[in-house]
Amino acid sequence: MDLRTDPLRLNFLARVTLDAAQDTFLNFEKSRIRSSDDVVLVRKSVEAVCAPHLNNVDVVMNFDDLRRNDEVAAA
């Protein structure tokens, strides 16, 4: 059992949305990037939402109180 895992943490796909005007919103407020696996999940989440659209999309990102482990920053 990994007691460091926060059971209330939103998954990254739930934090990525695309509106009708094709603006992508990344809501990473109070989220935590703990590992390189999390970085991969963020990338895959953004790709899953944006890939079906042939045109470029604008991005608005809320990263208030976003935290990342030092090991991730060094990678």
PEPERA-V98387 format. One record per residue. N is the residue number from 1. RES is the residue in three letters. PHI is phi in degrees with one decimal (NA if undefined). NEAR is the number of other C-alpha atoms within 8 Angstrom. D_LAST is the distance of its C-alpha to the last C-alpha in Angstrom with 1 decimal. Layout:
[[N:RES:PHI:NEAR:D_LAST] [N:RES:PHI:NEAR:D_LAST]]
//
This chain:
[[1:MET:NA:2:26.3] [2:ASP:-95.4:4:23.0] [3:LEU:-74.7:5:24.3] [4:ARG:-78.0:4:21.0] [5:THR:-72.2:5:21.1] [6:ASP:-89.1:6:22.9] [7:PRO:-68.4:4:25.7] [8:LEU:-92.5:4:26.4] [9:ARG:-68.4:6:23.1] [10:LEU:-68.3:7:23.7] [11:ASN:-75.4:6:21.9] [12:PHE:-68.4:9:19.9] [13:LEU:-62.4:8:22.6] [14:ALA:-69.2:7:25.1] [15:ARG:-93.1:11:23.2] [16:VAL:-116.1:13:23.5] [17:THR:-134.0:9:27.1] [18:LEU:-129.8:10:29.0] [19:ASP:-91.7:8:32.4] [20:ALA:-61.8:5:35.5] [21:ALA:-82.8:4:34.8] [22:GLN:62.0:8:31.5] [23:ASP:-97.6:11:29.4] [24:THR:-93.3:13:26.2] [25:PHE:-113.5:13:25.5] [26:LEU:-110.6:11:22.1] [27:ASN:-104.5:9:23.0] [28:PHE:-102.9:11:20.0] [29:GLU:-58.0:9:22.2] [30:LYS:58.6:9:21.5] [31:SER:-93.5:10:18.9] [32:ARG:-137.4:8:15.8] [33:ILE:-98.3:12:12.4] [34:ARG:-96.3:8:11.9] [35:SER:-153.8:9:9.6] [36:SER:-65.6:9:7.9] [37:ASP:-63.5:6:11.6] [38:ASP:-64.8:9:12.5] [39:VAL:-61.0:9:10.5] [40:VAL:-63.0:8:12.5] [41:LEU:-63.4:9:15.6] [42:VAL:-61.8:10:15.4] [43:ARG:-58.8:8:15.3] [44:LYS:-64.6:8:18.1] [45:SER:-65.6:11:20.1] [46:VAL:-65.1:10:20.2] [47:GLU:-62.2:8:21.2] [48:ALA:-62.3:8:23.8] [49:VAL:-80.5:10:25.5] [50:CYS:-91.8:10:25.3] [51:ALA:-58.0:7:25.8] [52:PRO:-65.2:6:29.5] [53:HIS:-96.2:6:30.2] [54:LEU:-75.6:5:31.0] [55:ASN:-92.1:4:30.8] [56:ASN:-64.7:5:27.9] [57:VAL:-121.3:8:27.5] [58:ASP:-80.6:7:27.0] [59:VAL:-126.4:8:24.3] [60:VAL:-119.4:8:24.9] [61:MET:-124.4:8:22.1] [62:ASN:-105.1:9:22.8] [63:PHE:-123.0:9:19.9] [64:ASP:-59.4:7:22.1] [65:ASP:61.3:7:20.7] [66:LEU:-70.5:11:17.5] [67:ARG:-123.3:8:15.2] [68:ARG:-138.8:9:11.6] [69:ASN:-70.1:10:10.4] [70:ASP:-59.5:6:8.8] [71:GLU:-63.2:7:6.5] [72:VAL:-71.0:11:5.3] [73:ALA:-64.9:7:5.6] [74:ALA:-77.3:5:3.8] [75:ALA:-75.4:5:0.0]]
//
